[in-house]
Amino acid sequence: MPEILNAATDKFTAMTTQPVKPLLVRLAIPAIAIMMVSAMYNLADTFFVGFLGTSATAAVGVCFSLMTIIQAIGFFFGHGTGNYISRALGAQRSEDAEKVASTGFFTCLGVSGLLAGAGLFFMDPLAKLLGSTETILPYARSYLRFILIGMPFMVGALMLNNLLRFQGNAFWGMIGMTSGAALNIGLDPLFIFGFHLNVTGAALATMISQTLSCLLLFFICRTKKTRTVRIAFSNFAASRRRYKEIARGGLPSLLRQGLMSLSTLILNHAAGPYGDAVIAAVSIVNRVFLIAASAILGLGQGFQPVCGFNYGARLYRRVKEAFFFCLRISTFLLVLAAALLFALAPGIIALFRPDDPVVIRTGTFALRLYCCVLPLMGWTVLNQMMLQTMGKALAASILAAAKQGLFLIPLLLILPPLFEVRGILFCSPLAEACTFLFSLPLGIGVLTRDLKTN
């Protein structure tokens, strides 16, 4: 116990006294690396499977809805537990932090295991629900099987990575996640082409790599030298209060990712009548967009522990300084990314399906539309993360649900019947712009009222 208290005290001192900008850079770089590498190996599946045909590429896109559900569970427990832990450590309650961390981790394994079993039992209905057409279904079935088997490890890896990040130990999370990602990128061509496993090989590579990440991150959390809150079954202490705290901090992430899965599902069904090429094009654009967005999400994740510790310690001036520094950096990066993606859009889409002109034409138009609103994302992401970390569950949940629930899903129900394929492609950019406008008063209110400094 003295070692835990000393480590927690050292972390509190570092997070509340070190200069904000260098501290943010140190925390954000590993988080950005994790997000970009994760996006890259998601893109790798799409890239290598693209050589198997348009239907196979579309199958990976259809299964993206399930991947967002897996992320939703991992982020729910990881963000819910991590947000509470950062505030608890900021208030120097280290023993409570350990119990919440262990309770959250072992609960997330149990929940994801039950859901994976249900998914395996109802494999075909699940694939069709996700948007599989008759030509996509055989590929989707092969891909889903191993993704579901590996689901508890995928959820566990996401949860532990976020747990480390919220303690200001993003470097160790980077080690665990990038190790698995590198393995995934290496195994994809080996399993798909070397062992002739096709789409099954891509899913098997993902399952093995995520299992490695989970085990490595668990070992890191068990090692005293990493100076983290220790995960142990002996610290498991289920209670209504602890689950309420986890739910309060994790609900915004669950809503955001869950609604993303639902909107992707609706998008797949809306695109289905126009052929596998449209589904494949939308899938490619979504994966490319994740690369551009991942740097901003990583920057925001580096901001969260600084926000949590200093908000818990009532050092509001440091919270505001960190927020505006991240906002300036994110806006600059997003403007640069938008310009590059707009100029290079045809070549980027052609990398994945060079012999399908419909995919290239549709994907280029969709990607360029997204570039027009990409710079707005920085404000929206940082505000949602700030509200969530400060424990403002209602406001954070509303903002997290806004893009998918308030705007994207209604637009998907209205525009495609009116404008067909172009209506589908306009939905996401319009939803992004509406979310930015919606987030303006929420963010300004927090910065001027809740973070008021003398």
C-alpha positions, -999 to +999 in steps of 0.1 A: +000+000+000+028+026+007+041+019-028+007+026-043+004+058-023+038+070-033+032+063-070-002+081-068+014+111-050+041+113-076+016+112-105-006+138-088+024+161-084+034+157-120-001+162-135-009+193-114+024+212-113+043+205-146+040+231-174+008+223-193+021+223-229+051+200-225+029+177-203+002+175-230+028+168-257+042+140-236+008+124-230-006+130-264+022+116-286+017+080-273-021+084-275-019+097-311+004+068-320-021+043-306-050+058-325-031+061-358-017+026-356-051+012-347-067+030-376-038+018-399-044-019-391-081-015-395-072+000-429-048-029-436-077-054-434-096-034-460-065-030-482-055-067-483-090-080-485-095-056-515-075-079-536-101-106-531-129-086-548-155-059-543-179-082-523-151-092-499-142-055-494-178-048-487-180-076-462-153-060-441-172-027-443-204-044-432-186-060-402-174-025-392-207-021-374-197-050-351-163-035-346-179-003-334-200-023-309-169-039-296-153-005-293-184+008-276-182-018-248-144-013-244-148+025-243-177+023-220-158+004-194-124+021-202-136+056-202-161+051-174-134+036-151-106+058-163-126+091-159-133+081-123-098+070-116-082+102-129-105+123-106-099+099-077-061+101-081-064+139-084-082+138-050-055+113-038-079+084-032-057+056-046-072+026-029-107+034-042-091+038-077-077+003-076-110-013-066-129+006-094-103-004-120-104-041-111-142-042-109-145-025-143-120-048-160-134-081-149-170-070-155-162-060-190-147-094-198-178-111-185-202-089-204-183-092-237-180-130-234-217-133-231-224-111-261-198-129-282-215-163-274-248-149-285-233-135-317-218-169-326-251-187-320-270-162-342-243-158-369-263-155-401-291-133-386-263-110-373-246-108-406-278-099-424-287-074-397-254-057-402-263-051-439-250-082-458-264-089-492-266-124-505-233-119-523-216-104-493-230-130-467-204-158-473-175-134-467-192-117-438-198-150-421-162-160-424-150-127-410-175-125-381-166-159-367-131-151-355-140-115-346-166-128-322-143-154-307-117-127-300-143-102-288-135-104-250-098-099-257-105-069-280-128-053-254-102-060-227-074-044-247-094-013-253-104-011-216-068-015-203-054+010-228-078+036-216-072+027-180-035+034-185-041+066-205-063+082-178-035+076-153-011+095-174+006+063-185-002+065-222+033+053-231+026+018-217-007+017-235+011+025-267+035-004-262+006-028-257-016-016-286+011-010-312+026-044-306-007-060-315-012-037-344+022-044-359+015-082-356-019-077-373-003-059-403+023-087-406-002-115-403-028-102-427-009-110-460+005-142-445-029-156-436-048-141-465-024-150-493+003-172-478-021-197-462-049-190-487-074-183-459-089-153-477-113-132-456-110-157-427-073-149-426-079-112-420-103-120-391-079-145-376-050-120-378-071-095-360-081-119-333-046-131-326-031-096-325-058-082-302-053-112-279-016-104-277-024-067-269-048-076-241-024-101-224+005-076-227-015-047-213-028-069-184+008-078-176+018-041-177-011-033-153+001-061-129+037-049-129+047-025-100+075-009-121+050+008-144+036+028-114+000+022-124-032+014-106-029-024-102-055-048-117-062-078-095-092-101-089-087-096-052-096-059-058-128-068-075-155-052-054-189-049-072-213-024-058-240-002-070-220+029-063-190+017-084-211+006-113-229+039-112-196+058-114-185+036-143-218+042-161-217+079-155-183+083-171-187+057-198-222+064-210-212+092-235-187+068-251-213+040-252-238+063-268-214+077-294-200+043-305-233+025-302-251+051-324-221+049-348-228+012-351-265+018-357-259+046-383-233+024-401-259-004-402-285+019-416-260+033-441-252-003-453-289-011-458-294+023-476-265+016-499-274-021-505-299-015-534-272+003-553-248-026-553-217-039-535-195-012-551-213+016-531-210-003-498-173-009-506-167+028-514-183+040-482-163+014-462-131+026-477-139+063-471-148+055-434-115+038-429-095+066-445-114+091-425-105+073-393-068+079-402-074+116-404-095+117-372-072+094-352-046+121-346-073+144-331-088+117-310-053+109-297-047+145-289-080+146-270-071+115-251-038+131-241-059+160-228-083+139-207-059+129-179-047+165-176-083+177-175-093+150-149-064+155-125-066+193-125-104+195-125-103+171-095-077+194-078-098+225-087-070+239-109-093+253-135-069+276-151-047+246-161-077+229-176-086+259-198-050+263-209-048+227-219-081+229-238-072+259-259-037+245-267-052+213-280-078+232-300-052+252-318-031+222-326-061+201-337-075+228-360-042+232-377-037+194-383-073+190-396-070+218-421-037+203-434-053+168-435-084+181-453-063+198-480-041+167-486-070+142-487-090+165-511-061+167-535-052+130-534-087+115-531-088+096-564-054+080-559-062+070-523-095+052-532-078+035-562-053+019-538-080-003-525-100-012-556-079-001-586-100-021-611-135-008-601-143+026-615-176+028-596-158+024-563-132+050-573-157+076-585-181+071-556-153+070-530-136+101-544-168+122-542-176+110-506-140+117-493-139+152-508-173+160-492-159+149-458-128+171-463-151+202-463-161+197-427-131+179-413-116+210-396-147+214-375-140+181-357-114+194-332-139+216-313-165+189-311-142+161-300-124+182-273-157+195-259-171+160-256-140+147-239-138+176-215-175+172-205-170+134-200-138+138-180-154+164-157-181+139-149-209+160-166-226+128-178-258+143-192-242+171-213-215+147-224-240+120-234-261+145-253-231+158-273-218+122-278-252+112-292-257+143-313-238+134-345-252+099-349-286+101-331-298+137-336-284+142-371-269+113-391-296+087-386-325+111-394-305+123-425-300+087-436-338+081-434-346+113-453-319+120-480-313+086-497-349+082-509-348+117-523-313+119-538-303+082-541-265+076-539-256+112-535-281+115-507-262+087-489-228+104-494-240+138-481-254+125-448-221+122-428-206+156-437-239+173-430-241+156-396-206+167-388-214+203-395-247+202-375-228+186-345-203+214-346-230+241-344-248+221-317-216+218-296-208+255-296-231+267-267-223+236-246-186+242-248-187+279-243-210+274-213-185+251-196-155+272-203-171+304-190-192+290-162-178+258-148-141+266-154-144+302-142-111+314-128-103+344-106 
